[in-house]
């Protein structure tokens, strides 16, 4: 499943946005992020979960999220495709991504808005 993540990233490098299986990769247009920042998302319920935001050019990671072993594998393969060596360790606060001198704790970005009960 994680190889689909790399396929999506490779396609997005040419097309700016691409889907492969349950993954969607975007070459971020945000001018506040480092150049060539890729965002890797995984299908989650009715939306998308941001797994990784990382810059190939700056060799930095801006965001990391992993809630399963498949997520961890996808993140590590994406980092390798971006030319970065990383590892994920467990901590009391959750998974931690180590890349270069960076350490990022897994955090979910956004998420689905809870629906109000019927009749309210």
Phi and psi restraints in degrees (range 20) as a CNS / XPLOR table:
assign (resid 1 and name C) (resid 2 and name N)
       (resid 2 and name CA) (resid 2 and name C) 1.0 -66.6 20.0 2
assign (resid 2 and name N) (resid 2 and name CA)
       (resid 2 and name C) (resid 3 and name N) 1.0 -28.1 20.0 2
assign (resid 2 and name C) (resid 3 and name N)
       (resid 3 and name CA) (resid 3 and name C) 1.0 -63.7 20.0 2
assign (resid 3 and name N) (resid 3 and name CA)
       (resid 3 and name C) (resid 4 and name N) 1.0 -25.9 20.0 2
assign (resid 3 and name C) (resid 4 and name N)
       (resid 4 and name CA) (resid 4 and name C) 1.0 -63.8 20.0 2
assign (resid 4 and name N) (resid 4 and name CA)
       (resid 4 and name C) (resid 5 and name N) 1.0 -31.2 20.0 2
assign (resid 4 and name C) (resid 5 and name N)
       (resid 5 and name CA) (resid 5 and name C) 1.0 -64.1 20.0 2
assign (resid 5 and name N) (resid 5 and name CA)
       (resid 5 and name C) (resid 6 and name N) 1.0 -44.5 20.0 2
assign (resid 5 and name C) (resid 6 and name N)
       (resid 6 and name CA) (resid 6 and name C) 1.0 -66.8 20.0 2
assign (resid 6 and name N) (resid 6 and name CA)
       (resid 6 and name C) (resid 7 and name N) 1.0 -38.5 20.0 2
assign (resid 6 and name C) (resid 7 and name N)
       (resid 7 and name CA) (resid 7 and name C) 1.0 -60.5 20.0 2
assign (resid 7 and name N) (resid 7 and name CA)
       (resid 7 and name C) (resid 8 and name N) 1.0 -43.3 20.0 2
assign (resid 7 and name C) (resid 8 and name N)
       (resid 8 and name CA) (resid 8 and name C) 1.0 -63.5 20.0 2
assign (resid 8 and name N) (resid 8 and name CA)
       (resid 8 and name C) (resid 9 and name N) 1.0 -42.9 20.0 2
assign (resid 8 and name C) (resid 9 and name N)
       (resid 9 and name CA) (resid 9 and name C) 1.0 -62.7 20.0 2
assign (resid 9 and name N) (resid 9 and name CA)
       (resid 9 and name C) (resid 10 and name N) 1.0 -44.0 20.0 2
assign (resid 9 and name C) (resid 10 and name N)
       (resid 10 and name CA) (resid 10 and name C) 1.0 -62.9 20.0 2
assign (resid 10 and name N) (resid 10 and name CA)
       (resid 10 and name C) (resid 11 and name N) 1.0 -40.9 20.0 2
assign (resid 10 and name C) (resid 11 and name N)
       (resid 11 and name CA) (resid 11 and name C) 1.0 -66.8 20.0 2
assign (resid 11 and name N) (resid 11 and name CA)
       (resid 11 and name C) (resid 12 and name N) 1.0 -40.3 20.0 2
assign (resid 11 and name C) (resid 12 and name N)
       (resid 12 and name CA) (resid 12 and name C) 1.0 -66.0 20.0 2
assign (resid 12 and name N) (resid 12 and name CA)
       (resid 12 and name C) (resid 13 and name N) 1.0 -26.7 20.0 2
assign (resid 12 and name C) (resid 13 and name N)
       (resid 13 and name CA) (resid 13 and name C) 1.0 -61.2 20.0 2
assign (resid 13 and name N) (resid 13 and name CA)
       (resid 13 and name C) (resid 14 and name N) 1.0 -30.1 20.0 2
assign (resid 13 and name C) (resid 14 and name N)
       (resid 14 and name CA) (resid 14 and name C) 1.0 -95.9 20.0 2
assign (resid 14 and name N) (resid 14 and name CA)
       (resid 14 and name C) (resid 15 and name N) 1.0 -35.4 20.0 2
assign (resid 14 and name C) (resid 15 and name N)
       (resid 15 and name CA) (resid 15 and name C) 1.0 -109.5 20.0 2
assign (resid 15 and name N) (resid 15 and name CA)
       (resid 15 and name C) (resid 16 and name N) 1.0 -3.1 20.0 2
assign (resid 15 and name C) (resid 16 and name N)
       (resid 16 and name CA) (resid 16 and name C) 1.0 76.7 20.0 2
assign (resid 16 and name N) (resid 16 and name CA)
       (resid 16 and name C) (resid 17 and name N) 1.0 -20.4 20.0 2
assign (resid 16 and name C) (resid 17 and name N)
       (resid 17 and name CA) (resid 17 and name C) 1.0 -157.5 20.0 2
assign (resid 17 and name N) (resid 17 and name CA)
       (resid 17 and name C) (resid 18 and name N) 1.0 130.8 20.0 2
assign (resid 17 and name C) (resid 18 and name N)
       (resid 18 and name CA) (resid 18 and name C) 1.0 -154.8 20.0 2
assign (resid 18 and name N) (resid 18 and name CA)
       (resid 18 and name C) (resid 19 and name N) 1.0 148.0 20.0 2
assign (resid 18 and name C) (resid 19 and name N)
       (resid 19 and name CA) (resid 19 and name C) 1.0 -115.0 20.0 2
assign (resid 19 and name N) (resid 19 and name CA)
       (resid 19 and name C) (resid 20 and name N) 1.0 145.8 20.0 2
assign (resid 19 and name C) (resid 20 and name N)
       (resid 20 and name CA) (resid 20 and name C) 1.0 -148.4 20.0 2
assign (resid 20 and name N) (resid 20 and name CA)
       (resid 20 and name C) (resid 21 and name N) 1.0 112.4 20.0 2
assign (resid 20 and name C) (resid 21 and name N)
       (resid 21 and name CA) (resid 21 and name C) 1.0 61.6 20.0 2
assign (resid 21 and name N) (resid 21 and name CA)
       (resid 21 and name C) (resid 22 and name N) 1.0 -124.8 20.0 2
assign (resid 21 and name C) (resid 22 and name N)
       (resid 22 and name CA) (resid 22 and name C) 1.0 -92.7 20.0 2
assign (resid 22 and name N) (resid 22 and name CA)
       (resid 22 and name C) (resid 23 and name N) 1.0 7.1 20.0 2
assign (resid 22 and name C) (resid 23 and name N)
       (resid 23 and name CA) (resid 23 and name C) 1.0 -109.5 20.0 2
assign (resid 23 and name N) (resid 23 and name CA)
       (resid 23 and name C) (resid 24 and name N) 1.0 147.6 20.0 2
assign (resid 23 and name C) (resid 24 and name N)
       (resid 24 and name CA) (resid 24 and name C) 1.0 -134.4 20.0 2
assign (resid 24 and name N) (resid 24 and name CA)
       (resid 24 and name C) (resid 25 and name N) 1.0 126.7 20.0 2
assign (resid 24 and name C) (resid 25 and name N)
       (resid 25 and name CA) (resid 25 and name C) 1.0 -116.8 20.0 2
assign (resid 25 and name N) (resid 25 and name CA)
       (resid 25 and name C) (resid 26 and name N) 1.0 142.0 20.0 2
assign (resid 25 and name C) (resid 26 and name N)
       (resid 26 and name CA) (resid 26 and name C) 1.0 -131.9 20.0 2
assign (resid 26 and name N) (resid 26 and name CA)
       (resid 26 and name C) (resid 27 and name N) 1.0 134.8 20.0 2
assign (resid 26 and name C) (resid 27 and name N)
       (resid 27 and name CA) (resid 27 and name C) 1.0 -86.6 20.0 2
assign (resid 27 and name N) (resid 27 and name CA)
       (resid 27 and name C) (resid 28 and name N) 1.0 107.6 20.0 2
assign (resid 27 and name C) (resid 28 and name N)
       (resid 28 and name CA) (resid 28 and name C) 1.0 -62.2 20.0 2
assign (resid 28 and name N) (resid 28 and name CA)
       (resid 28 and name C) (resid 29 and name N) 1.0 131.5 20.0 2
assign (resid 28 and name C) (resid 29 and name N)
       (resid 29 and name CA) (resid 29 and name C) 1.0 -88.4 20.0 2
assign (resid 29 and name N) (resid 29 and name CA)
       (resid 29 and name C) (resid 30 and name N) 1.0 -0.2 20.0 2
assign (resid 29 and name C) (resid 30 and name N)
       (resid 30 and name CA) (resid 30 and name C) 1.0 -67.1 20.0 2
assign (resid 30 and name N) (resid 30 and name CA)
       (resid 30 and name C) (resid 31 and name N) 1.0 118.0 20.0 2
assign (resid 30 and name C) (resid 31 and name N)
       (resid 31 and name CA) (resid 31 and name C) 1.0 -70.6 20.0 2
assign (resid 31 and name N) (resid 31 and name CA)
       (resid 31 and name C) (resid 32 and name N) 1.0 -13.7 20.0 2
assign (resid 31 and name C) (resid 32 and name N)
       (resid 32 and name CA) (resid 32 and name C) 1.0 -81.7 20.0 2
assign (resid 32 and name N) (resid 32 and name CA)
       (resid 32 and name C) (resid 33 and name N) 1.0 -12.1 20.0 2
assign (resid 32 and name C) (resid 33 and name N)
       (resid 33 and name CA) (resid 33 and name C) 1.0 -94.6 20.0 2
assign (resid 33 and name N) (resid 33 and name CA)
       (resid 33 and name C) (resid 34 and name N) 1.0 156.9 20.0 2
assign (resid 33 and name C) (resid 34 and name N)
       (resid 34 and name CA) (resid 34 and name C) 1.0 -58.9 20.0 2
assign (resid 34 and name N) (resid 34 and name CA)
       (resid 34 and name C) (resid 35 and name N) 1.0 153.5 20.0 2
assign (resid 34 and name C) (resid 35 and name N)
       (resid 35 and name CA) (resid 35 and name C) 1.0 -58.4 20.0 2
assign (resid 35 and name N) (resid 35 and name CA)
       (resid 35 and name C) (resid 36 and name N) 1.0 148.9 20.0 2
assign (resid 35 and name C) (resid 36 and name N)
       (resid 36 and name CA) (resid 36 and name C) 1.0 58.2 20.0 2
assign (resid 36 and name N) (resid 36 and name CA)
       (resid 36 and name C) (resid 37 and name N) 1.0 42.4 20.0 2
assign (resid 36 and name C) (resid 37 and name N)
       (resid 37 and name CA) (resid 37 and name C) 1.0 -86.1 20.0 2
assign (resid 37 and name N) (resid 37 and name CA)
       (resid 37 and name C) (resid 38 and name N) 1.0 124.0 20.0 2
assign (resid 37 and name C) (resid 38 and name N)
       (resid 38 and name CA) (resid 38 and name C) 1.0 -103.0 20.0 2
assign (resid 38 and name N) (resid 38 and name CA)
       (resid 38 and name C) (resid 39 and name N) 1.0 141.8 20.0 2
assign (resid 38 and name C) (resid 39 and name N)
       (resid 39 and name CA) (resid 39 and name C) 1.0 -116.0 20.0 2
assign (resid 39 and name N) (resid 39 and name CA)
       (resid 39 and name C) (resid 40 and name N) 1.0 128.4 20.0 2
assign (resid 39 and name C) (resid 40 and name N)
       (resid 40 and name CA) (resid 40 and name C) 1.0 -112.2 20.0 2
assign (resid 40 and name N) (resid 40 and name CA)
       (resid 40 and name C) (resid 41 and name N) 1.0 122.8 20.0 2
assign (resid 40 and name C) (resid 41 and name N)
       (resid 41 and name CA) (resid 41 and name C) 1.0 -116.5 20.0 2
assign (resid 41 and name N) (resid 41 and name CA)
       (resid 41 and name C) (resid 42 and name N) 1.0 152.6 20.0 2
assign (resid 41 and name C) (resid 42 and name N)
       (resid 42 and name CA) (resid 42 and name C) 1.0 -122.2 20.0 2
assign (resid 42 and name N) (resid 42 and name CA)
       (resid 42 and name C) (resid 43 and name N) 1.0 140.6 20.0 2
assign (resid 42 and name C) (resid 43 and name N)
       (resid 43 and name CA) (resid 43 and name C) 1.0 -58.1 20.0 2
assign (resid 43 and name N) (resid 43 and name CA)
       (resid 43 and name C) (resid 44 and name N) 1.0 133.1 20.0 2
assign (resid 43 and name C) (resid 44 and name N)
       (resid 44 and name CA) (resid 44 and name C) 1.0 -145.9 20.0 2
assign (resid 44 and name N) (resid 44 and name CA)
       (resid 44 and name C) (resid 45 and name N) 1.0 105.3 20.0 2
assign (resid 44 and name C) (resid 45 and name N)
       (resid 45 and name CA) (resid 45 and name C) 1.0 60.6 20.0 2
assign (resid 45 and name N) (resid 45 and name CA)
       (resid 45 and name C) (resid 46 and name N) 1.0 -124.7 20.0 2
assign (resid 45 and name C) (resid 46 and name N)
       (resid 46 and name CA) (resid 46 and name C) 1.0 -92.8 20.0 2
assign (resid 46 and name N) (resid 46 and name CA)
       (resid 46 and name C) (resid 47 and name N) 1.0 6.6 20.0 2
assign (resid 46 and name C) (resid 47 and name N)
       (resid 47 and name CA) (resid 47 and name C) 1.0 -139.4 20.0 2
assign (resid 47 and name N) (resid 47 and name CA)
       (resid 47 and name C) (resid 48 and name N) 1.0 -150.6 20.0 2
assign (resid 47 and name C) (resid 48 and name N)
       (resid 48 and name CA) (resid 48 and name C) 1.0 -131.7 20.0 2
assign (resid 48 and name N) (resid 48 and name CA)
       (resid 48 and name C) (resid 49 and name N) 1.0 140.7 20.0 2
assign (resid 48 and name C) (resid 49 and name N)
       (resid 49 and name CA) (resid 49 and name C) 1.0 -105.0 20.0 2
assign (resid 49 and name N) (resid 49 and name CA)
       (resid 49 and name C) (resid 50 and name N) 1.0 126.6 20.0 2
assign (resid 49 and name C) (resid 50 and name N)
       (resid 50 and name CA) (resid 50 and name C) 1.0 -76.4 20.0 2
assign (resid 50 and name N) (resid 50 and name CA)
       (resid 50 and name C) (resid 51 and name N) 1.0 114.9 20.0 2
assign (resid 50 and name C) (resid 51 and name N)
       (resid 51 and name CA) (resid 51 and name C) 1.0 -90.4 20.0 2
assign (resid 51 and name N) (resid 51 and name CA)
       (resid 51 and name C) (resid 52 and name N) 1.0 -37.4 20.0 2
assign (resid 51 and name C) (resid 52 and name N)
       (resid 52 and name CA) (resid 52 and name C) 1.0 -155.1 20.0 2
assign (resid 52 and name N) (resid 52 and name CA)
       (resid 52 and name C) (resid 53 and name N) 1.0 137.4 20.0 2
assign (resid 52 and name C) (resid 53 and name N)
       (resid 53 and name CA) (resid 53 and name C) 1.0 -127.7 20.0 2
assign (resid 53 and name N) (resid 53 and name CA)
       (resid 53 and name C) (resid 54 and name N) 1.0 115.0 20.0 2
assign (resid 53 and name C) (resid 54 and name N)
       (resid 54 and name CA) (resid 54 and name C) 1.0 -145.8 20.0 2
assign (resid 54 and name N) (resid 54 and name CA)
       (resid 54 and name C) (resid 55 and name N) 1.0 146.4 20.0 2
assign (resid 54 and name C) (resid 55 and name N)
       (resid 55 and name CA) (resid 55 and name C) 1.0 -104.0 20.0 2
assign (resid 55 and name N) (resid 55 and name CA)
       (resid 55 and name C) (resid 56 and name N) 1.0 122.8 20.0 2
assign (resid 55 and name C) (resid 56 and name N)
       (resid 56 and name CA) (resid 56 and name C) 1.0 -67.9 20.0 2
assign (resid 56 and name N) (resid 56 and name CA)
       (resid 56 and name C) (resid 57 and name N) 1.0 -40.5 20.0 2
assign (resid 56 and name C) (resid 57 and name N)
       (resid 57 and name CA) (resid 57 and name C) 1.0 -70.4 20.0 2
assign (resid 57 and name N) (resid 57 and name CA)
       (resid 57 and name C) (resid 58 and name N) 1.0 -45.8 20.0 2
assign (resid 57 and name C) (resid 58 and name N)
       (resid 58 and name CA) (resid 58 and name C) 1.0 -86.3 20.0 2
assign (resid 58 and name N) (resid 58 and name CA)
       (resid 58 and name C) (resid 59 and name N) 1.0 -12.0 20.0 2
assign (resid 58 and name C) (resid 59 and name N)
       (resid 59 and name CA) (resid 59 and name C) 1.0 55.8 20.0 2
assign (resid 59 and name N) (resid 59 and name CA)
       (resid 59 and name C) (resid 60 and name N) 1.0 44.9 20.0 2
assign (resid 59 and name C) (resid 60 and name N)
       (resid 60 and name CA) (resid 60 and name C) 1.0 -129.2 20.0 2
assign (resid 60 and name N) (resid 60 and name CA)
       (resid 60 and name C) (resid 61 and name N) 1.0 156.2 20.0 2
assign (resid 60 and name C) (resid 61 and name N)
       (resid 61 and name CA) (resid 61 and name C) 1.0 -116.1 20.0 2
assign (resid 61 and name N) (resid 61 and name CA)
       (resid 61 and name C) (resid 62 and name N) 1.0 130.2 20.0 2
assign (resid 61 and name C) (resid 62 and name N)
       (resid 62 and name CA) (resid 62 and name C) 1.0 -102.8 20.0 2
assign (resid 62 and name N) (resid 62 and name CA)
       (resid 62 and name C) (resid 63 and name N) 1.0 -20.3 20.0 2
assign (resid 62 and name C) (resid 63 and name N)
       (resid 63 and name CA) (resid 63 and name C) 1.0 -154.4 20.0 2
assign (resid 63 and name N) (resid 63 and name CA)
       (resid 63 and name C) (resid 64 and name N) 1.0 145.6 20.0 2
assign (resid 63 and name C) (resid 64 and name N)
       (resid 64 and name CA) (resid 64 and name C) 1.0 -148.7 20.0 2
assign (resid 64 and name N) (resid 64 and name CA)
       (resid 64 and name C) (resid 65 and name N) 1.0 135.7 20.0 2
assign (resid 64 and name C) (resid 65 and name N)
       (resid 65 and name CA) (resid 65 and name C) 1.0 -148.7 20.0 2
assign (resid 65 and name N) (resid 65 and name CA)
       (resid 65 and name C) (resid 66 and name N) 1.0 132.8 20.0 2
assign (resid 65 and name C) (resid 66 and name N)
       (resid 66 and name CA) (resid 66 and name C) 1.0 -149.6 20.0 2
assign (resid 66 and name N) (resid 66 and name CA)
       (resid 66 and name C) (resid 67 and name N) 1.0 121.9 20.0 2
assign (resid 66 and name C) (resid 67 and name N)
       (resid 67 and name CA) (resid 67 and name C) 1.0 -114.8 20.0 2
assign (resid 67 and name N) (resid 67 and name CA)
       (resid 67 and name C) (resid 68 and name N) 1.0 -0.2 20.0 2
assign (resid 67 and name C) (resid 68 and name N)
       (resid 68 and name CA) (resid 68 and name C) 1.0 -145.5 20.0 2
assign (resid 68 and name N) (resid 68 and name CA)
       (resid 68 and name C) (resid 69 and name N) 1.0 169.3 20.0 2
assign (resid 68 and name C) (resid 69 and name N)
       (resid 69 and name CA) (resid 69 and name C) 1.0 -64.8 20.0 2
assign (resid 69 and name N) (resid 69 and name CA)
       (resid 69 and name C) (resid 70 and name N) 1.0 -35.2 20.0 2
assign (resid 69 and name C) (resid 70 and name N)
       (resid 70 and name CA) (resid 70 and name C) 1.0 -64.0 20.0 2
assign (resid 70 and name N) (resid 70 and name CA)
       (resid 70 and name C) (resid 71 and name N) 1.0 -39.1 20.0 2
assign (resid 70 and name C) (resid 71 and name N)
       (resid 71 and name CA) (resid 71 and name C) 1.0 -62.4 20.0 2
assign (resid 71 and name N) (resid 71 and name CA)
       (resid 71 and name C) (resid 72 and name N) 1.0 -44.5 20.0 2
assign (resid 71 and name C) (resid 72 and name N)
       (resid 72 and name CA) (resid 72 and name C) 1.0 -60.8 20.0 2
assign (resid 72 and name N) (resid 72 and name CA)
       (resid 72 and name C) (resid 73 and name N) 1.0 -44.8 20.0 2
assign (resid 72 and name C) (resid 73 and name N)
       (resid 73 and name CA) (resid 73 and name C) 1.0 -63.0 20.0 2
assign (resid 73 and name N) (resid 73 and name CA)
       (resid 73 and name C) (resid 74 and name N) 1.0 -42.4 20.0 2
assign (resid 73 and name C) (resid 74 and name N)
       (resid 74 and name CA) (resid 74 and name C) 1.0 -62.7 20.0 2
assign (resid 74 and name N) (resid 74 and name CA)
       (resid 74 and name C) (resid 75 and name N) 1.0 -43.3 20.0 2
assign (resid 74 and name C) (resid 75 and name N)
       (resid 75 and name CA) (resid 75 and name C) 1.0 -63.1 20.0 2
assign (resid 75 and name N) (resid 75 and name CA)
       (resid 75 and name C) (resid 76 and name N) 1.0 -45.9 20.0 2
assign (resid 75 and name C) (resid 76 and name N)
       (resid 76 and name CA) (resid 76 and name C) 1.0 -66.5 20.0 2
assign (resid 76 and name N) (resid 76 and name CA)
       (resid 76 and name C) (resid 77 and name N) 1.0 -37.8 20.0 2
assign (resid 76 and name C) (resid 77 and name N)
       (resid 77 and name CA) (resid 77 and name C) 1.0 -69.2 20.0 2
assign (resid 77 and name N) (resid 77 and name CA)
       (resid 77 and name C) (resid 78 and name N) 1.0 -37.5 20.0 2
assign (resid 77 and name C) (resid 78 and name N)
       (resid 78 and name CA) (resid 78 and name C) 1.0 -64.0 20.0 2
assign (resid 78 and name N) (resid 78 and name CA)
       (resid 78 and name C) (resid 79 and name N) 1.0 -43.1 20.0 2
assign (resid 78 and name C) (resid 79 and name N)
       (resid 79 and name CA) (resid 79 and name C) 1.0 -61.0 20.0 2
assign (resid 79 and name N) (resid 79 and name CA)
       (resid 79 and name C) (resid 80 and name N) 1.0 -42.5 20.0 2
assign (resid 79 and name C) (resid 80 and name N)
       (resid 80 and name CA) (resid 80 and name C) 1.0 -61.5 20.0 2
assign (resid 80 and name N) (resid 80 and name CA)
       (resid 80 and name C) (resid 81 and name N) 1.0 -41.3 20.0 2
assign (resid 80 and name C) (resid 81 and name N)
       (resid 81 and name CA) (resid 81 and name C) 1.0 -63.6 20.0 2
assign (resid 81 and name N) (resid 81 and name CA)
       (resid 81 and name C) (resid 82 and name N) 1.0 -33.6 20.0 2
assign (resid 81 and name C) (resid 82 and name N)
       (resid 82 and name CA) (resid 82 and name C) 1.0 -81.0 20.0 2
assign (resid 82 and name N) (resid 82 and name CA)
       (resid 82 and name C) (resid 83 and name N) 1.0 -2.2 20.0 2
assign (resid 82 and name C) (resid 83 and name N)
       (resid 83 and name CA) (resid 83 and name C) 1.0 84.6 20.0 2
assign (resid 83 and name N) (resid 83 and name CA)
       (resid 83 and name C) (resid 84 and name N) 1.0 23.3 20.0 2
assign (resid 83 and name C) (resid 84 and name N)
       (resid 84 and name CA) (resid 84 and name C) 1.0 -117.6 20.0 2
assign (resid 84 and name N) (resid 84 and name CA)
       (resid 84 and name C) (resid 85 and name N) 1.0 142.6 20.0 2
assign (resid 84 and name C) (resid 85 and name N)
       (resid 85 and name CA) (resid 85 and name C) 1.0 -95.9 20.0 2
assign (resid 85 and name N) (resid 85 and name CA)
       (resid 85 and name C) (resid 86 and name N) 1.0 128.8 20.0 2
assign (resid 85 and name C) (resid 86 and name N)
       (resid 86 and name CA) (resid 86 and name C) 1.0 -142.5 20.0 2
assign (resid 86 and name N) (resid 86 and name CA)
       (resid 86 and name C) (resid 87 and name N) 1.0 163.0 20.0 2
assign (resid 86 and name C) (resid 87 and name N)
       (resid 87 and name CA) (resid 87 and name C) 1.0 -144.4 20.0 2
assign (resid 87 and name N) (resid 87 and name CA)
       (resid 87 and name C) (resid 88 and name N) 1.0 153.8 20.0 2
assign (resid 87 and name C) (resid 88 and name N)
       (resid 88 and name CA) (resid 88 and name C) 1.0 -118.6 20.0 2
assign (resid 88 and name N) (resid 88 and name CA)
       (resid 88 and name C) (resid 89 and name N) 1.0 127.3 20.0 2
assign (resid 88 and name C) (resid 89 and name N)
       (resid 89 and name CA) (resid 89 and name C) 1.0 -118.7 20.0 2
assign (resid 89 and name N) (resid 89 and name CA)
       (resid 89 and name C) (resid 90 and name N) 1.0 162.4 20.0 2
assign (resid 89 and name C) (resid 90 and name N)
       (resid 90 and name CA) (resid 90 and name C) 1.0 -95.1 20.0 2
assign (resid 90 and name N) (resid 90 and name CA)
       (resid 90 and name C) (resid 91 and name N) 1.0 144.1 20.0 2
assign (resid 90 and name C) (resid 91 and name N)
       (resid 91 and name CA) (resid 91 and name C) 1.0 -142.0 20.0 2
assign (resid 91 and name N) (resid 91 and name CA)
       (resid 91 and name C) (resid 92 and name N) 1.0 169.1 20.0 2
assign (resid 91 and name C) (resid 92 and name N)
       (resid 92 and name CA) (resid 92 and name C) 1.0 -60.3 20.0 2
assign (resid 92 and name N) (resid 92 and name CA)
       (resid 92 and name C) (resid 93 and name N) 1.0 -25.1 20.0 2
assign (resid 92 and name C) (resid 93 and name N)
       (resid 93 and name CA) (resid 93 and name C) 1.0 -90.3 20.0 2
assign (resid 93 and name N) (resid 93 and name CA)
       (resid 93 and name C) (resid 94 and name N) 1.0 -3.6 20.0 2
assign (resid 93 and name C) (resid 94 and name N)
       (resid 94 and name CA) (resid 94 and name C) 1.0 122.5 20.0 2
assign (resid 94 and name N) (resid 94 and name CA)
       (resid 94 and name C) (resid 95 and name N) 1.0 -174.8 20.0 2
assign (resid 94 and name C) (resid 95 and name N)
       (resid 95 and name CA) (resid 95 and name C) 1.0 -61.0 20.0 2
assign (resid 95 and name N) (resid 95 and name CA)
       (resid 95 and name C) (resid 96 and name N) 1.0 144.1 20.0 2
assign (resid 95 and name C) (resid 96 and name N)
       (resid 96 and name CA) (resid 96 and name C) 1.0 -125.5 20.0 2
assign (resid 96 and name N) (resid 96 and name CA)
       (resid 96 and name C) (resid 97 and name N) 1.0 129.2 20.0 2
assign (resid 96 and name C) (resid 97 and name N)
       (resid 97 and name CA) (resid 97 and name C) 1.0 -95.2 20.0 2
assign (resid 97 and name N) (resid 97 and name CA)
       (resid 97 and name C) (resid 98 and name N) 1.0 128.3 20.0 2
assign (resid 97 and name C) (resid 98 and name N)
       (resid 98 and name CA) (resid 98 and name C) 1.0 -112.2 20.0 2
assign (resid 98 and name N) (resid 98 and name CA)
       (resid 98 and name C) (resid 99 and name N) 1.0 116.5 20.0 2
assign (resid 98 and name C) (resid 99 and name N)
       (resid 99 and name CA) (resid 99 and name C) 1.0 -136.1 20.0 2
assign (resid 99 and name N) (resid 99 and name CA)
       (resid 99 and name C) (resid 100 and name N) 1.0 117.6 20.0 2
assign (resid 99 and name C) (resid 100 and name N)
       (resid 100 and name CA) (resid 100 and name C) 1.0 56.9 20.0 2
assign (resid 100 and name N) (resid 100 and name CA)
       (resid 100 and name C) (resid 101 and name N) 1.0 -125.7 20.0 2
assign (resid 100 and name C) (resid 101 and name N)
       (resid 101 and name CA) (resid 101 and name C) 1.0 -98.5 20.0 2
assign (resid 101 and name N) (resid 101 and name CA)
       (resid 101 and name C) (resid 102 and name N) 1.0 11.9 20.0 2
assign (resid 101 and name C) (resid 102 and name N)
       (resid 102 and name CA) (resid 102 and name C) 1.0 -94.9 20.0 2
assign (resid 102 and name N) (resid 102 and name CA)
       (resid 102 and name C) (resid 103 and name N) 1.0 144.7 20.0 2
assign (resid 102 and name C) (resid 103 and name N)
       (resid 103 and name CA) (resid 103 and name C) 1.0 -132.9 20.0 2
assign (resid 103 and name N) (resid 103 and name CA)
       (resid 103 and name C) (resid 104 and name N) 1.0 120.0 20.0 2
assign (resid 103 and name C) (resid 104 and name N)
       (resid 104 and name CA) (resid 104 and name C) 1.0 -122.4 20.0 2
assign (resid 104 and name N) (resid 104 and name CA)
       (resid 104 and name C) (resid 105 and name N) 1.0 128.8 20.0 2
assign (resid 104 and name C) (resid 105 and name N)
       (resid 105 and name CA) (resid 105 and name C) 1.0 -83.3 20.0 2
assign (resid 105 and name N) (resid 105 and name CA)
       (resid 105 and name C) (resid 106 and name N) 1.0 139.3 20.0 2
assign (resid 105 and name C) (resid 106 and name N)
       (resid 106 and name CA) (resid 106 and name C) 1.0 -60.4 20.0 2
assign (resid 106 and name N) (resid 106 and name CA)
       (resid 106 and name C) (resid 107 and name N) 1.0 126.9 20.0 2
assign (resid 106 and name C) (resid 107 and name N)
       (resid 107 and name CA) (resid 107 and name C) 1.0 -139.1 20.0 2
assign (resid 107 and name N) (resid 107 and name CA)
       (resid 107 and name C) (resid 108 and name N) 1.0 138.7 20.0 2
assign (resid 107 and name C) (resid 108 and name N)
       (resid 108 and name CA) (resid 108 and name C) 1.0 -83.1 20.0 2
assign (resid 108 and name N) (resid 108 and name CA)
       (resid 108 and name C) (resid 109 and name N) 1.0 134.1 20.0 2
assign (resid 108 and name C) (resid 109 and name N)
       (resid 109 and name CA) (resid 109 and name C) 1.0 -95.8 20.0 2
assign (resid 109 and name N) (resid 109 and name CA)
       (resid 109 and name C) (resid 110 and name N) 1.0 127.0 20.0 2
assign (resid 109 and name C) (resid 110 and name N)
       (resid 110 and name CA) (resid 110 and name C) 1.0 62.3 20.0 2
assign (resid 110 and name N) (resid 110 and name CA)
       (resid 110 and name C) (resid 111 and name N) 1.0 -124.0 20.0 2
assign (resid 110 and name C) (resid 111 and name N)
       (resid 111 and name CA) (resid 111 and name C) 1.0 121.4 20.0 2
assign (resid 111 and name N) (resid 111 and name CA)
       (resid 111 and name C) (resid 112 and name N) 1.0 174.9 20.0 2
assign (resid 111 and name C) (resid 112 and name N)
       (resid 112 and name CA) (resid 112 and name C) 1.0 -77.4 20.0 2
assign (resid 112 and name N) (resid 112 and name CA)
       (resid 112 and name C) (resid 113 and name N) 1.0 142.9 20.0 2
assign (resid 112 and name C) (resid 113 and name N)
       (resid 113 and name CA) (resid 113 and name C) 1.0 -76.7 20.0 2
assign (resid 113 and name N) (resid 113 and name CA)
       (resid 113 and name C) (resid 114 and name N) 1.0 129.6 20.0 2
assign (resid 113 and name C) (resid 114 and name N)
       (resid 114 and name CA) (resid 114 and name C) 1.0 -63.3 20.0 2
assign (resid 114 and name N) (resid 114 and name CA)
       (resid 114 and name C) (resid 115 and name N) 1.0 142.3 20.0 2
assign (resid 114 and name C) (resid 115 and name N)
       (resid 115 and name CA) (resid 115 and name C) 1.0 -86.6 20.0 2
assign (resid 115 and name N) (resid 115 and name CA)
       (resid 115 and name C) (resid 116 and name N) 1.0 142.2 20.0 2
assign (resid 115 and name C) (resid 116 and name N)
       (resid 116 and name CA) (resid 116 and name C) 1.0 -73.2 20.0 2
assign (resid 116 and name N) (resid 116 and name CA)
       (resid 116 and name C) (resid 117 and name N) 1.0 144.0 20.0 2
assign (resid 116 and name C) (resid 117 and name N)
       (resid 117 and name CA) (resid 117 and name C) 1.0 -59.7 20.0 2
assign (resid 117 and name N) (resid 117 and name CA)
       (resid 117 and name C) (resid 118 and name N) 1.0 149.6 20.0 2
assign (resid 117 and name C) (resid 118 and name N)
       (resid 118 and name CA) (resid 118 and name C) 1.0 -60.5 20.0 2
assign (resid 118 and name N) (resid 118 and name CA)
       (resid 118 and name C) (resid 119 and name N) 1.0 142.2 20.0 2
assign (resid 118 and name C) (resid 119 and name N)
       (resid 119 and name CA) (resid 119 and name C) 1.0 92.0 20.0 2
assign (resid 119 and name N) (resid 119 and name CA)
       (resid 119 and name C) (resid 120 and name N) 1.0 0.6 20.0 2
